[in-house]
Amino acid sequence: MALDTEKIIEDLKGASILELNDLVKAIEDEFGVSAAAPVAAAGAAGAGAEKTEFDVELTDVGQEKVKVIKVVRDITGLGLKDSKDLVDGAPKNVKEGVSEDEANDIKAKLEEVGATVTLK
């Protein structure tokens, strides 16, 4: 008995989502397979990729808290109270999802006024 591939495809096109779901379950049960994508393979593919987005975390304020607040305010565009709250809450992210160049620039500005910064 040869498979009629075109007929099978036509039958599948006419099937409802519920019918297709039942078909997948039946095939999994009959042949002992799973239609789920292998998670380990997807994770391994992304593991070798170079990081392109960084989070800048203010780890420690240092001795010049007022200067750090001014720099945070300049970097983030936050108001004075929000900038102060961010600095007081350290360790806290100042910016998230920025390029490596921007992250290094922010880090340099904050370290210049005595803060400790970590790039993640």
C-alpha atoms as a printed R data frame, in Angstrom:
    type eleno elety resid chain resno       x      y      z
1   ATOM     1    CA   MET     A     1   0.000  0.000  0.000
2   ATOM     2    CA   ALA     A     2   1.559  3.281 -1.127
3   ATOM     3    CA   LEU     A     3   0.753  6.548  0.584
4   ATOM     4    CA   ASP     A     4  -1.107  9.110 -1.460
5   ATOM     5    CA   THR     A     5   0.706 12.198 -0.125
6   ATOM     6    CA   GLU     A     6  -1.397 14.684 -2.058
7   ATOM     7    CA   LYS     A     7  -4.622 13.174 -0.728
8   ATOM     8    CA   ILE     A     8  -3.312 13.267  2.849
9   ATOM     9    CA   ILE     A     9  -2.339 16.934  2.466
10  ATOM    10    CA   GLU     A    10  -5.762 17.789  1.060
11  ATOM    11    CA   ASP     A    11  -7.433 15.973  3.958
12  ATOM    12    CA   LEU     A    12  -5.275 17.910  6.429
13  ATOM    13    CA   LYS     A    13  -6.127 21.233  4.794
14  ATOM    14    CA   GLY     A    14  -9.808 20.530  5.292
15  ATOM    15    CA   ALA     A    15  -9.475 19.428  8.919
16  ATOM    16    CA   SER     A    16 -10.349 21.596 11.899
17  ATOM    17    CA   ILE     A    17  -7.803 22.506 14.564
18  ATOM    18    CA   LEU     A    18  -9.482 20.105 16.978
19  ATOM    19    CA   GLU     A    19  -9.244 17.267 14.458
20  ATOM    20    CA   LEU     A    20  -5.566 18.029 13.802
21  ATOM    21    CA   ASN     A    21  -4.874 18.093 17.530
22  ATOM    22    CA   ASP     A    22  -6.516 14.675 17.915
23  ATOM    23    CA   LEU     A    23  -4.462 13.372 14.977
24  ATOM    24    CA   VAL     A    24  -1.197 14.521 16.550
25  ATOM    25    CA   LYS     A    25  -2.103 12.872 19.867
26  ATOM    26    CA   ALA     A    26  -3.020  9.633 18.095
27  ATOM    27    CA   ILE     A    27   0.295  9.579 16.193
28  ATOM    28    CA   GLU     A    28   2.229 10.270 19.400
29  ATOM    29    CA   ASP     A    29   0.437  7.413 21.192
30  ATOM    30    CA   GLU     A    30   0.726  4.958 18.303
31  ATOM    31    CA   PHE     A    31   4.421  5.475 17.571
32  ATOM    32    CA   GLY     A    32   5.713  6.585 20.987
33  ATOM    33    CA   VAL     A    33   6.993  9.921 19.719
34  ATOM    34    CA   SER     A    34   6.497 13.546 20.686
35  ATOM    35    CA   ALA     A    35   5.649 16.451 18.410
36  ATOM    36    CA   ALA     A    36   7.221 18.944 20.863
37  ATOM    37    CA   ALA     A    37  10.357 20.719 19.679
38  ATOM    38    CA   PRO     A    38  13.465 19.605 21.561
39  ATOM    39    CA   VAL     A    39  14.220 22.293 24.135
40  ATOM    40    CA   ALA     A    40  17.872 21.356 24.663
41  ATOM    41    CA   ALA     A    41  18.698 21.883 20.995
42  ATOM    42    CA   ALA     A    42  17.087 25.320 20.998
43  ATOM    43    CA   GLY     A    43  18.997 26.324 24.133
44  ATOM    44    CA   ALA     A    44  22.308 25.108 22.730
45  ATOM    45    CA   ALA     A    45  21.845 27.105 19.545
46  ATOM    46    CA   GLY     A    46  21.376 30.341 21.481
47  ATOM    47    CA   ALA     A    47  24.241 29.667 23.902
48  ATOM    48    CA   GLY     A    48  26.969 30.517 21.414
49  ATOM    49    CA   ALA     A    49  25.433 33.815 20.368
50  ATOM    50    CA   GLU     A    50  27.272 36.981 21.323
51  ATOM    51    CA   LYS     A    51  25.511 39.206 23.817
52  ATOM    52    CA   THR     A    52  24.233 42.421 22.202
53  ATOM    53    CA   GLU     A    53  22.122 43.952 24.972
54  ATOM    54    CA   PHE     A    54  23.339 44.862 28.425
55  ATOM    55    CA   ASP     A    55  21.824 45.999 31.702
56  ATOM    56    CA   VAL     A    56  23.711 48.658 33.663
57  ATOM    57    CA   GLU     A    57  23.401 48.054 37.407
58  ATOM    58    CA   LEU     A    58  24.346 50.642 39.987
59  ATOM    59    CA   THR     A    59  25.940 48.320 42.540
60  ATOM    60    CA   ASP     A    60  27.229 50.845 45.091
61  ATOM    61    CA   VAL     A    61  26.791 54.610 45.347
62  ATOM    62    CA   GLY     A    62  30.143 55.452 46.901
63  ATOM    63    CA   GLN     A    63  30.929 58.701 48.772
64  ATOM    64    CA   GLU     A    64  29.457 61.224 46.289
65  ATOM    65    CA   LYS     A    65  25.756 60.373 46.444
66  ATOM    66    CA   VAL     A    66  24.588 63.788 45.181
67  ATOM    67    CA   LYS     A    67  26.875 63.583 42.134
68  ATOM    68    CA   VAL     A    68  25.669 60.043 41.404
69  ATOM    69    CA   ILE     A    69  22.043 61.229 41.584
70  ATOM    70    CA   LYS     A    70  22.833 63.999 39.074
71  ATOM    71    CA   VAL     A    71  24.493 61.551 36.682
72  ATOM    72    CA   VAL     A    72  21.606 59.050 37.017
73  ATOM    73    CA   ARG     A    73  19.150 61.873 36.346
74  ATOM    74    CA   ASP     A    74  21.094 62.883 33.239
75  ATOM    75    CA   ILE     A    75  21.368 59.301 31.951
76  ATOM    76    CA   THR     A    76  17.775 58.235 32.565
77  ATOM    77    CA   GLY     A    77  15.854 61.472 32.156
78  ATOM    78    CA   LEU     A    78  14.088 60.772 35.451
79  ATOM    79    CA   GLY     A    79  13.075 63.515 37.813
80  ATOM    80    CA   LEU     A    80  15.081 64.368 40.906
81  ATOM    81    CA   LYS     A    81  12.941 62.289 43.310
82  ATOM    82    CA   ASP     A    82  12.900 59.228 41.035
83  ATOM    83    CA   SER     A    83  16.656 59.479 40.476
84  ATOM    84    CA   LYS     A    84  17.244 59.740 44.231
85  ATOM    85    CA   ASP     A    85  14.969 56.727 44.849
86  ATOM    86    CA   LEU     A    86  16.888 54.712 42.254
87  ATOM    87    CA   VAL     A    87  20.243 55.612 43.841
88  ATOM    88    CA   ASP     A    88  18.947 54.931 47.363
89  ATOM    89    CA   GLY     A    89  17.699 51.518 46.199
90  ATOM    90    CA   ALA     A    90  21.106 50.360 44.943
91  ATOM    91    CA   PRO     A    91  21.874 47.757 43.746
92  ATOM    92    CA   LYS     A    92  19.433 48.614 41.000
93  ATOM    93    CA   ASN     A    93  19.442 48.748 37.196
94  ATOM    94    CA   VAL     A    94  19.953 52.238 35.803
95  ATOM    95    CA   LYS     A    95  19.275 51.192 32.202
96  ATOM    96    CA   GLU     A    96  18.298 47.899 30.605
97  ATOM    97    CA   GLY     A    97  18.732 46.479 27.129
98  ATOM    98    CA   VAL     A    98  21.343 48.970 25.900
99  ATOM    99    CA   SER     A    99  24.178 48.419 23.439
100 ATOM   100    CA   GLU     A   100  27.648 47.567 24.696
101 ATOM   101    CA   ASP     A   101  28.981 51.014 23.769
102 ATOM   102    CA   GLU     A   102  26.170 52.817 25.585
103 ATOM   103    CA   ALA     A   103  26.563 50.530 28.615
104 ATOM   104    CA   ASN     A   104  30.302 51.244 28.802
105 ATOM   105    CA   ASP     A   105  29.648 54.987 28.427
106 ATOM   106    CA   ILE     A   106  27.106 54.946 31.276
107 ATOM   107    CA   LYS     A   107  29.484 52.876 33.405
108 ATOM   108    CA   ALA     A   108  32.316 55.362 32.831
109 ATOM   109    CA   LYS     A   109  30.114 58.347 33.773
110 ATOM   110    CA   LEU     A   110  28.981 56.731 37.004
111 ATOM   111    CA   GLU     A   111  32.435 55.477 37.981
112 ATOM   112    CA   GLU     A   112  33.806 58.977 37.361
113 ATOM   113    CA   VAL     A   113  31.729 60.226 40.323
114 ATOM   114    CA   GLY     A   114  32.693 57.303 42.569
115 ATOM   115    CA   ALA     A   115  29.895 54.792 41.986
116 ATOM   116    CA   THR     A   116  30.417 51.079 41.439
117 ATOM   117    CA   VAL     A   117  28.702 49.704 38.334
118 ATOM   118    CA   THR     A   118  28.179 46.186 36.990
119 ATOM   119    CA   LEU     A   119  27.271 45.323 33.407
120 ATOM   120    CA   LYS     A   120  25.002 42.313 33.014
